[in-house]
Amino acid sequence: MTVTIYHNPDCGTSRNTLAMIRQSGVEPEVIEYLKAPPSRERIMELVGAAGLTLRQALRQKDTPYAELGLDNPQLDDGALLDAIAAHPVLLNRPFVVTPLGVRLCRPSEVVLEILENPDIGPFTKEDGEVVVFGGARQA
């Protein structure tokens, strides 16, 4: 199974998601999107395939979202894409792509919806929370 994660190694949710993918037995293609930002077209493909609007895929916390006035509902996708191009941290993470679909994996266990082997057994997040037990597909 080919799996791609748009990853930020400084993000706990992204690290947890990557660990869940690996615990499922897959070594994914890891794209550190802050170093190698996806194109405008790829961003729109990811967002659309995940069933989101571009606005829903924006990250507000610890970003220049407020300073840039991105809460203005009059801004169209072009303006939002311009902001993401200038500040890739505005794109929420992690996006994961598999043959079973695309998800913005927040919380990290959302990734189980699109893994071929979602029964990864016990998994403990970095904060100590146990979130997955084998035998049950998370939905």
C-alpha positions as CSV (number, residue, x, y, z in Angstrom):
1,M,0.0,0.0,0.0
2,T,1.4,3.4,-1.0
3,V,0.9,6.0,1.8
4,T,2.0,9.6,1.7
5,I,1.9,11.9,4.7
6,Y,2.3,15.7,4.5
7,H,4.2,16.0,7.8
8,N,5.5,18.5,10.2
9,P,8.0,16.9,12.6
10,D,7.5,19.7,15.1
11,C,3.7,18.7,15.4
12,G,2.7,16.1,18.0
13,T,-0.4,15.2,16.0
14,S,1.7,14.7,12.9
15,R,4.2,12.6,14.8
16,N,1.5,10.4,16.3
17,T,-0.1,9.9,12.8
18,L,3.2,8.9,11.3
19,A,3.8,6.4,14.2
20,M,0.3,4.9,13.6
21,I,1.0,4.5,9.9
22,R,4.3,2.7,10.7
23,Q,2.7,0.6,13.4
24,S,0.3,-0.6,10.7
25,G,3.3,-2.1,8.9
26,V,3.7,0.6,6.2
27,E,6.7,2.9,5.7
28,P,5.1,6.0,4.1
29,E,6.5,8.6,1.8
30,V,7.1,11.5,4.2
31,I,6.8,15.0,2.7
32,E,7.9,17.7,5.1
33,Y,5.5,20.3,3.7
34,L,7.1,23.2,5.3
35,K,10.4,22.5,3.5
36,A,8.7,21.3,0.2
37,P,5.3,23.0,0.1
38,P,2.7,21.4,-2.3
39,S,1.6,23.3,-5.3
40,R,-1.6,25.3,-5.3
41,E,-3.2,22.6,-7.4
42,R,-2.0,19.8,-5.1
43,I,-3.4,21.6,-2.1
44,M,-6.8,21.9,-3.7
45,E,-6.6,18.2,-4.7
46,L,-5.8,17.2,-1.1
47,V,-8.5,19.4,0.4
48,G,-11.1,18.3,-2.0
49,A,-10.3,14.6,-1.7
50,A,-10.6,15.0,2.1
51,G,-14.0,16.5,1.7
52,L,-13.0,19.9,3.1
53,T,-13.1,23.5,1.9
54,L,-9.8,25.3,1.7
55,R,-11.0,27.5,4.6
56,Q,-11.6,24.3,6.7
57,A,-8.0,23.2,6.0
58,L,-6.4,26.4,7.4
59,R,-4.5,26.3,10.6
60,Q,-5.2,29.2,13.0
61,K,-3.2,28.2,16.1
62,D,0.5,29.3,16.1
63,T,0.2,30.9,12.6
64,P,-0.1,34.4,11.1
65,Y,-3.8,33.6,10.4
66,A,-5.2,36.5,12.5
67,E,-2.5,39.0,11.6
68,L,-3.2,38.3,7.9
69,G,-7.0,38.8,8.4
70,L,-7.8,35.4,7.0
71,D,-10.9,35.2,9.1
72,N,-12.5,37.6,6.5
73,P,-15.2,35.6,4.8
74,Q,-14.9,37.7,1.7
75,L,-11.5,36.2,0.9
76,D,-11.7,33.7,-1.9
77,D,-9.7,30.5,-2.4
78,G,-7.1,32.4,-4.5
79,A,-6.4,34.8,-1.7
80,L,-6.2,31.9,0.8
81,L,-3.8,30.0,-1.5
82,D,-1.7,33.1,-1.8
83,A,-1.4,33.2,2.0
84,I,-0.6,29.5,2.2
85,A,2.1,29.9,-0.5
86,A,3.7,32.8,1.6
87,H,3.2,30.9,4.9
88,P,3.0,27.1,4.4
89,V,2.4,26.7,8.2
90,L,-1.2,27.9,7.4
91,L,-2.0,24.6,5.8
92,N,-3.2,22.3,8.6
93,R,-1.5,18.9,9.0
94,P,-1.1,16.1,8.6
95,F,-2.8,15.2,5.4
96,V,-2.5,11.5,4.6
97,V,-3.1,10.0,1.2
98,T,-3.7,6.2,0.7
99,P,-5.5,4.2,-2.0
100,L,-8.4,4.2,0.4
101,G,-8.7,8.0,0.6
102,V,-7.3,11.3,1.8
103,R,-7.8,12.6,5.3
104,L,-6.7,15.6,7.4
105,C,-5.7,13.5,10.4
106,R,-6.8,15.6,13.3
107,P,-7.1,13.8,15.7
108,S,-4.3,11.4,14.6
109,E,-6.5,8.3,14.9
110,V,-8.5,9.5,11.8
111,V,-5.7,7.9,9.8
112,L,-7.1,4.4,10.7
113,E,-10.1,5.1,8.4
114,I,-7.8,4.9,5.3
115,L,-5.2,2.3,6.3
116,E,-5.3,-1.1,4.8
117,N,-4.4,-2.5,8.3
118,P,-6.2,-0.3,10.8
119,D,-6.0,-2.9,13.6
120,I,-2.6,-1.7,14.9
121,G,-3.1,-2.9,18.4
122,P,-2.6,-0.7,21.5
123,F,-1.3,2.8,20.6
124,T,-0.3,5.5,23.1
125,K,-0.1,9.1,22.0
126,E,2.9,11.2,23.0
127,D,0.7,12.7,25.8
128,G,0.1,9.2,27.2
129,E,-3.5,8.9,26.0
130,V,-4.3,5.4,24.8
131,V,-6.4,5.8,21.7
132,V,-6.5,2.6,19.7
133,F,-7.1,-1.0,20.6
134,G,-6.7,-3.9,18.0
135,G,-9.8,-5.5,16.5
136,A,-11.9,-2.5,15.9
137,R,-11.8,-0.2,12.9
138,Q,-12.1,3.4,14.0
139,A,-14.7,5.4,12.0
